[in-house]
Amino acid sequence: MGNWQLEVAKMAIYISFPVAMFHYFNQPAYFEKWVTNTKREIYPPENEETENEIKNFIKEMRRKQDIEMMRVLDESRKSEM
């Protein structure tokens, strides 16, 4: 069994390791670099062609929904008369 000096050394290691990791990983430059790289992996920069395809798809879906809504409204009006 160790004496009190060994226990103090172990306790110093137990406390200093998490503090050192916190200090290292909390540096703004490291954190900014990591966040930027992760964001680019998850959300890659879009090109203009893809963006236009998505916008056109949304417009087409809204147009179809509008047409369907107008058809339902016309049918309901006709049935009321």
Residue pairs with C-beta under 8 A, 6 or more apart in sequence:
2 10
24 30
25 31
